[in-house]
Amino acid sequence: MKRQLIIDNLKSLLSEVKTSNGYETNVGDNVISSHAFDFEDVELPLVNIIEDPEGADVVDKSADIWLHDCPFRVDVITLAGIEYVRKCVNDILIAINNDIGLGDTCVDIEVGNIAISLTELEKTYSIATIVLRIKYITKQWRI
């Protein structure tokens, strides 16, 4: 299934976001894709790629192919402050821009809303959410 391949390629791409590869952060050390997860503080920063539960729209049906427009969310959770989570977001956007086709699995990636917040639990967590719209092609009646 193409959608799972896109998730796997996005995880692989974001796993390369490390200072040893020229980025400002090591946000790529822990990249997952899960709708429900628990984490330990030692696992932070954490990147979680989530396919929007609303699903993809088929925006063009031509002959034997369909063009899908699928919303994804990339959540970044850190124990650092807002400034650090902004650097993480910047690194993620640079990585995506460097491989906009995700290894030829998609046609385009559009960045939507980017939200950054602080959450006070027992500790202060900085959280960023990046909304992506990934466009990809399949044969008809395939996802």
Buried (B, 14 or more C-beta within 10 A) or exposed (E): EBBEBBBBBBBBBBBBBBEEEEBBBBBBBBBBBEEEEEEEEEEBBBBBBBBEEEEBEBEEEEEEEBBBBBBBBBBBBBBBEBEBBBBBBBBBBEBBEEBEEBEEBBBEBEBEEBEBEEEEEEEEBBBBBBBBBBBBBBEEEEB
